[in-house]
Amino acid sequence: MVGVLFWPTRALRSDSFVIYMPAARSVIPLETIDQVKYLPLISVLNAVGKVDALQEKRDSLKIWFGEAVIELRLDDKKVQINKTRLTLAQPVRRPRGQWLVPVDFLTAALPHVTHETVEYQVGTNRIFIGDVKPTSFTVRLDQTATGARVTVQFTDKVTIHTAASNGKWYLYLGPRPIEPLEQTFRFQDPYVSEIQFDDQDGVPKLILTPTVSGLNFYPTLAEGGKVLLADVLKPPPVAPPQPSAGREPVTAATPAVPAPPAGPPLPAVVLDAAHGGSDTGARGRDGALEKDVVALLVARVRLALLATGKYRVVLTRVGDVNLAFEPRESAANLHHPRAFLSFHAGDLGTTTPRVVVYSYQASLPPGPGDNPEPPPLLVPWTKVYRTHLDQSRQLAQALQQKLAQIPGVTADQPGGAPARALRSVNAPAVAIEIGSLTPDADSGVLTDSNFQQQLASAIAAGLQAWQGGSPER
């Protein structure tokens, strides 16, 4: 059966769009042009299937997608799929060489090419394709003698795991997709000010914002996983009570009552997604762009690192923007990171998937006046990489060992390359390149969510293995 279900809601803002399917989910970069939301066409199609071939001309695009042939023209609202002509609400665009379609392409065209039901809530940034039955929920807040209780009633069983960051509590929800009736719940309450649903990274979660600092948070599931009970309590003035079994507290911030001094801040790890904006980087046969491949990978690595609870994560590029090397380096050096990881995808030959990890190596050997061991003071920024070269090589080795354990992946021995992104970073720094992303190779595996998750988990494990064996800095 093919159908489209949609209903009105108020408009939301986001920089990504999530496509949910029965066995996978994909995060697609979202761009707003003249207050209209647009999505990269090739990324959308590869999220729901596989682009077999495409033919691009100056003002037109023809795509072979399974049994469908899709034809579009630049700045035109009309789209032809085989013999069916459709009219979109807004015209097709091509900024920076990337073909974009308005969001209503999903409901107008996808049923014709996927032959599946498409369920979309107008104004949101998520869509459900095929036999996907998302869970929904309601929220209630009640006062208690020592704080407040949040009750979340789900329409199906869920699992949760919790984390605290920047004074907020995060409840990661699984295993099913979730469609909220409301995006944000706000309260006039002395303990909880807001509960927000978020899945911009493809991971459904509730974010609870306390009204004041120094509160404790005790979440638990009831009724077989269909009800979440979360107690937000103010701590006693001397010592917090012992939590009951299975209800470990998650503290949102440093308590206002006397307490032991807070420990040092978590070490920062900087993730650098190469390219962006008009600089699309390499392009695959199916139209996948390097800038999008690495942005999605960085998003997954970020979550994998945060899940360890051992790092702060800093991103040099947020969204589809073209940044020069200098602002990337400045963003990194400002946070004095423990490590800097730059992500790339390109031509690595005929073998795919393949991964190579590089540390910095100058393109020319040192000259007579170029001391390979500069003095510790007044090191030029163009040579600051040398002060961390041994640690960078150790980090590359640790990452390579974990990446090589992914089934089907060819992981070369770490090497050196004149990767400009690494040269002026005052920290152990490596570049991770996945491939092959070329017009002659099928790059579908590089955008596969399961494969990217394996990469992210291996990178997090490699960083922890290196950290365990490296000296404190």
N, C-alpha and C positions, 0 to 999 in steps of 0.2 A: 504494500500500500504506500502511496506517495501522498503526503499532505503537509500543510504548513499551519502551525498554531502560533498565534501571537496575541498579546494584549498590551494595553498602554501602561506606562509608568513614567515617573519623572526622570529626566535625563541625568546621567552620571558622567563623571570625568575619569579617564584612565589613559594610560599609555600602552595598554596591551589588550588583547582580545583572546578569549579562551574558547577553543572548539573541543567539545566533549563528544566522544564516540564510544561505543560499547567496550572496546578493548584498549583505548588510548585517549590521550588528551594532548592538545597542542596549544602553545602560547604564540600568538601572532602579534607582531608590532602594529600598533594603531597610530594613524596619522590624521590630524584634523586640518582640513583645507577649507577656508571660508565657512567655518563652523559646521562643516560636514565631515563625518567620520569615514575614513577610507582605510582599506586593507590591501596589502600586497597580494595580487591575484595569484601568482605562482605559489607563494607560501600557503595560501588557502587551499589550493587544489592539491598540493602535496600533503597537506594535513588530512585530507579526506580520501586520498587515493594516490595516484602516481601519474605525473605528466610524462607522456611517452615521447613527445616531440613538440617543438614549437617553431614557428616561422614568423620572424619579426621584420617589419618594414618601417619606413619612416613614420607613417601615421596609422598603421594597422598591426594587429597581432592575431595569429591563427594558432590554436593549440589542439593537439590530439591527446585526448584524455579518455582511455578505455575505448568505449564505443561512441563517444561523443567527440564532435569537432566544434570547438568554440571559436567564434570570430568576433573581434571587437575593433572599434576605430577610435582613435584619439579624440577626446572632447566630444564624444557622441554618447547619448543615453541608450542607444540600441545595441543589443547583444543578440547574436544568432547562435543557437545550439542545434546542430544538424539542420532541420528544416523549420525549427521553431524560432520565431523572432520575439524577443522580450524588450521591454522598455524600462530602464531603471529610473529611479527618482532623480539621480544626478549623473552627470557625464563621467566617462572613464578619464582618468588623468595619468600622466607619466612624468612626475617630477624626478629629476636626477636620474633619468633613465630607467625608472622602476614603474611598471604598470600597476596602477591602483584602481580598485573598484569601490563604490560606496557599499556600506554595510548591507543595504537591502539586496545586493547581489546574492547574499546567502539564502534569503527566503525566495527570491525570484528565480534563481538559476540552479542552485545546488540540487533541488529535488529532481531536476531533469538529468543531471549528470550522475548523481549517486543512487537515484531511485529509492531514496529513503525518506522517512518523515523528518522534517526539520522543525524544531520547536524553538521559538525565539521570543523573548520578552522585550518589546520595543524599548529602546533607550539604554539597555544594559550592554555589557561587554562580554557576554558568554552566549553560546548557542549549543543545542543538543541535537545530535544527528543520529538517526537510527533508533534502535531499541534501548535508549537510555532513559531511565526513570529516576530523575534527581530527587533527592530528599529535600524537604523544606522544614521550617521550624517556626515556633513562636517563642517570645521572650517575656518573662515576668520578673519584676524586682519587688521584693518584700523586705520590710524592716525586721530586724531581730534585736534582741536585747543588747548584743555586743557588736552589731554591724548590720550587714545586709545579706540577703540570699538571692542569688540569680537562679531562676529556673528556666531552662531551655527545653522545650518539648519538641522532639523530632518526629517526623512522619515515618521514619524507619530507624533501624539500629545503626549506631555510629560507634567508632572508636575515637579516642582522644589521646594526645600527648601534649604537654604544656611546656612553656618556656616563658621567661621574663626578659624584657629588653626595654631600655629607655623609659623605665617607670610604667610599662604596660605589661599586661599578661596576654599571652598568645595561646589559643587552644586550637591545635591542628586537628582537623576532622577527617575521618576516613570511614569506610573505604570508597564510598559512593560520591558522585558529583552532588553538589548542593545548589538549589535555586532559592535564594532568600525572598521572602515576601517584601521585606524592607531591607535596604542596604545598611542603614544606621538607626540605632535606637538611642535616644538621648533622654537623660533623667535629671531632675532637680533633686539630687540626693547627696547626703554628706559623705558617702562612701564610693559610689559608682557614678561617673558622669556620662559615660558613653560605652556602647557596645557596637562594634562595626564588623560587618562581614567583608572578607577580602579573599579573592582568588586570582589576582592579577598574574601570579606566577604559576597558576595551574594547581595550586595546593589550597583547598578550602580551609578557612580558618576564621575564628572569632577573635577580635582584639578588644580586650576590656581595658578601659582607661579609668583608673581610680581618681576620685576627686581630690584626695590628699595623699601624701607619701606616708610611708611607715605602716602600711596595712599588710596583713597576711591573706593569702588566697588558698582555699582548700577546695579543689574541684573533685567531683566523683560522679560516676554514672550509676543510674538506677533504672529499674523496670527493664532489665535486660538490654540496656544500652539505648533506650528510647528517650530517656530523660537525663539531662545534665543538671546536677545541683552544685552550685559554686558558692561557698560562704566567703564573704569578704569581711574580715574581722580586724578590729584594732587590737594591737598587742597589749598585754598588761604592762605596768610600769617597771616590773623587775625582770621577769623572764617569761618567754612565751610558753603556753601550755604544751604538753606533749600531744602531738596529733594522734588521732585514732588510727588503727591499722588500715593501710591502704590509702590514707589521705595525707600525703606529705605536702607541706606548704610550699608555695611558690611566692617568694617575696618580691614585690614590685619595685621597691626602692629602699634606700638606707632608712631604717626606722628612726622616727623622731625621738624616741625614748633612748636613754643611755644604752649603748651597745658597744661591742668591740669595734675598733677602727676598721673601716672598710679596707679590703685588700687592694693591691695595685690594679689598675685597669687592665682589661684583657688586651693581649697583643693584637695589633692590627695586621690584617692581610689585605693587600690591594689587588683587585682583579681588574685587568685592563682588556676590554673587548675591542679588538682592532677595528680600524676603518669606521664607517658611519656616515650618514647623510649622503652627500654627492659622491663620496669615496666608498663605492660599493665593494671593492676588493675583487676577489676571484668570483667566477660564475660557473655553475655546473651545467651539465647538459639539460637538466630539467628546470633550469632557471633559478635554482637556489643561489643566493648571494652570500658571500663570505661574511659581510657585516651582520646579516641576520643569523647565520649559523652560530657564530661566536657569541652573539648577544644572548641567544637562548642557552648556550652552554654555560656562559658566565652566570646566568640566573640560577641554573641548577647547582653549580659549584657553590654559589653563595649560600643556598639553602643547606647544602651538605656540610659546609663549614659551620654555619650557625647552629646546626643540630648537634655538633660536638660540644657546644658550650665553652669552647676554649679560645675563640677568636672574635674580634670585631672585624667586620668586613667593610672595606671601602671600595666603591666602584669609581673608576676614572670616567667612564662614559655611561650616562643614564639616558636612554632614549636613542632615537635615530639622529645623532648630531655628528658633524665632522669636526674632530678636535685635532689640533696640531700636537706634536710631541711634547712641547714645552708645558702646556697646561696639564697633560697627563702626568709628566714628571713632577710638576709642582704639587698636584693633588696627592701624589704618593709621598713625596718627601715631607709634606706638612704633617703627616700622621706618624712619621718615624716607624715604618712598618717592620714587622718581623720577616715578611717575604712579599715579593712582587711577582705576580703571574700575568703574563701577557698572552692572549689567546688569538690564534690565527687558523685559517683553513685555506689550503691551496694545492698546487700541483706537486704531488709527492710520487709521481710515476704511475704505473699501471696497477700497483697493488693497493687495494682499498678494502676495509679501513686500515689506515696506517697512522701512527703517531710518532712524532719526533719532538724531543725536548732539547732546547738549546740554552746555553749560557752565552754571555757576550764574549766575542772575540773580534779584535780589530781586523779590518780587511787587509792592512799592511803590517808587516813585522816592525817592531820598534826600531827607530833610527838611532844614530849615535848619541843624540842628545835626549832621547826619550827613555827615561829611566823606568824599567818595568816595575820597580818597587818605589813609588813616590813617597816622599816624607809624609808623616801623619798630619802635618799642618798645611793649610792652604793648598789642598788637592784641587786641581781644576775640575769643574763639573763634567767636562768631557772625558775625564779619566777616573771619576769616582767609583766606577764599577770595579776597578782593580782592588779596592780595599775590601771587597766582598767576594772576590773571584773564587776562592776555595770553597766558601759556603754555598755560592751559587752552583758550583759543580756538584757538590754533595746533594743539594736539593734536587738538581736535575736527575741525579742517579736514583734518589729515593722515589721520585715520581715515575721514572721509567720502569722501575721494578714493579710497581703496583699496576701501571697501565699495561704492562706485558702480560699480566695475569687475566686480562679480559679475554674471553674466548673469541677466537677469530681475528684478533687484532695483531697486526705486525708493529711492534714497538722497537724502533732502532735504538742502538746505543746512544746515549747523550753525546752531543757534539757542541762545537762552538760556531757562532755565526755573527756577523756584524749587524745584529738586530738593533736598529736605532732606538726602539722603545726601551731597551735595557741600559743604554750607555750611561745616562745621567741619573739613575735611581740609586739613592744612598741606602741600599739594602740588598740582601741576597735576592737575585732576580733571574727569572728564566722565562723563555717563550715556549709555549706549547702549541704545536701545529698539528692539526688533524687533516687527513686527506684520503683520497684525492678529490679535489674540487676543480674539475676542468671540463671544458666543452666535450671531451671525448670519453668521460667516465660517468657512470651512474652514481650520483651522490646521495641517493635516497637514504642509505644507511646513516649518513652524517647528520641528517635531520630527524632520524627516528628517536622518539622520546625515550625508549628503553635503552638504546645505545648511549644517548647523551647522559642518562642517569648512571649508567655503568662508568662512564668517564668521570662524572662528578664524584661518585663514591670513591673511585680509585685515586683521584687527585686529593681528596680529603684524607684518605688513608696514607698516601705518600707524604703529605705535609706533616701529619702527626708522627709518622715514622722518622722523618728527618728531624723534627723538633725534639723527639725523644733522645736523639743521638747527637744533638748539636749543643754547644755551650750557650749559656744565657747571654743575651746581648742587651 
